């Protein structure tokens, strides 16, 4: 799972491991990630290899109770 600093509190809440990848220091990686996801803004959240969006999308998903089931599936619970 890749997350950005602001999103880490959402994932810390569930106690699953996650990785923060700083693409701000590497413009080539940042551009490649934007092209791969067709999403220009940061942060980008991936769960179980699938791209879900940025902080706004994750916040909406969390409010609807959609994040926890994704994490349970991703971690085989």
Buried (B, 14 or more C-beta within 10 A) or exposed (E): BBBBEEBEEBBEEBEBEBEEBEBEEEEEEBEEBBEEBEBEEBBBBBBEEEBBBBBEBBBEBBEEEEBBEBBEEBBEE
